[in-house]
Amino acid sequence: MQRKDVALLFIPGIVVLALASGLRSGAQETPAAPLRQLKGPSRPAVYDDSQPSSSRDLQLLQKDLRSQKKQIVAANMDLSDVEAEKFWPVYDRYAADLAKIYDTKIALVEEYLSSYNTMNGDQAESYIHRRLATEQDILALRLKYIPEFREVLSGRQAALFFQIEWRLELMINLQLAQTPLIEP
């Protein structure tokens, strides 16, 4: 393994440690409220990030995260029965729409993994444009669903939901970051 590849393996670990420790800004003296840690399902997902992701690894990650994501949201939202009855149908529609975009994102990463050693400059640029388009699609979907979640949640609950979503997305992106870098 090349020296720069080894160094790149440490970066996600540092990011995870920073996120897990809940680092505060140096200008911030005391938080207004205690920091909340994201609760997970009873069975934690464990991924081996010591090797670059393979297509099979991506499929397992995708399947496992989809099955655990709803559990993580439920564990952290603390909804009443009435709120839950209104929230979960909106969430299920949102999750189905988001899954379609993530299917595209995973397919792009799989395509990249199968051809990053041989792709030419135009193919590499095309990959970047398509990958960025999926990120735009995710943002557009979230913007579309804000009013729908606000119909069934308070503003603070909706904010909490999207914060949970962002943290889960960070975990997914950390796994995707294990793909090998293209050589210039």
Summary of the structure (lengths in Angstrom):
residues: 184
radius of gyration: 18.4
end to end distance: 17.2
largest distance: 55.4
contacts: 427
relative contact order: 0.14
helix: 71%
strand: 0%
